[in-house]
Amino acid sequence: MTTTAADDQLTILDRCDACGAQAYVRVVLPYGELLFCGHHANAHLEKLAAAAICVHDERSRIASDGQAQGAGEA
């Protein structure tokens, strides 16, 4: 398994295949790819990692995205 570079950064339009929330993890498998939110990545990534061709993990953005969204609120 490899981790991909930032060229394929996930956007707000990428949605979790399990629940529809914003995706922060892409798992590329021999038969396709899966997108996961942070919660579902935490739940499934360990099992999928063995079969994955690569994993693109942007969960580190979750805290910074939340701060940026809440920054202008009073």
C-alpha positions as CSV (number, residue, x, y, z in Angstrom):
1,M,0.0,0.0,0.0
2,T,1.2,3.5,-0.8
3,T,0.0,6.9,0.2
4,T,-0.7,9.4,-2.6
5,A,0.6,12.9,-2.9
6,A,-1.5,16.1,-2.7
7,D,-2.1,16.1,-6.5
8,D,-5.4,14.3,-6.0
9,Q,-6.7,16.4,-3.1
10,L,-10.2,15.6,-2.1
11,T,-12.7,18.5,-2.4
12,I,-16.0,19.3,-0.7
13,L,-17.8,17.6,-3.6
14,D,-16.2,14.2,-2.7
15,R,-18.6,12.4,-0.4
16,C,-18.3,9.4,1.9
17,D,-19.6,6.2,0.3
18,A,-21.0,5.1,3.6
19,C,-22.9,8.2,4.8
20,G,-22.6,11.0,2.4
21,A,-20.5,13.3,4.6
22,Q,-17.5,15.1,3.2
23,A,-14.8,12.6,2.3
24,Y,-11.3,12.9,3.7
25,V,-9.9,9.5,2.8
26,R,-9.7,7.8,-0.7
27,V,-8.9,4.1,-0.7
28,V,-7.9,2.7,-4.1
29,L,-8.5,-1.0,-4.4
30,P,-7.8,-3.4,-7.4
31,Y,-11.6,-3.3,-8.2
32,G,-12.3,0.4,-7.7
33,E,-12.1,3.2,-5.1
34,L,-13.9,4.0,-1.9
35,L,-14.3,7.4,-0.3
36,F,-14.7,7.8,3.5
37,C,-15.4,10.5,6.0
38,G,-13.1,10.6,9.0
39,H,-15.5,8.5,11.1
40,H,-15.9,5.7,8.6
41,A,-12.2,5.8,7.7
42,N,-11.4,5.2,11.3
43,A,-13.9,2.3,11.4
44,H,-12.8,0.5,8.1
45,L,-9.3,1.6,7.0
46,E,-7.3,-0.9,9.1
47,K,-9.1,-3.8,7.4
48,L,-9.0,-2.3,3.9
49,A,-5.3,-1.3,4.0
50,A,-4.1,-4.8,3.4
51,A,-6.0,-4.9,0.0
52,A,-5.4,-1.3,-0.9
53,I,-3.3,-0.2,-3.8
54,C,-3.0,3.2,-2.2
55,V,-4.6,5.3,0.5
56,H,-5.0,9.1,0.2
57,D,-5.6,10.3,3.8
58,E,-6.5,14.0,4.5
59,R,-8.0,13.5,8.0
60,S,-5.4,16.0,9.3
61,R,-7.5,18.6,7.5
62,I,-10.6,17.9,9.6
63,A,-9.6,20.2,12.5
64,S,-8.3,23.0,10.2
65,D,-11.4,22.9,8.0
66,G,-13.6,23.2,11.1
67,Q,-11.6,26.1,12.4
68,A,-11.8,27.9,9.0
69,Q,-15.6,27.4,8.8
70,G,-16.2,28.7,12.3
71,A,-13.7,31.6,12.1
72,G,-16.2,34.1,10.9
73,E,-19.0,33.1,13.2
74,A,-19.9,35.2,16.3
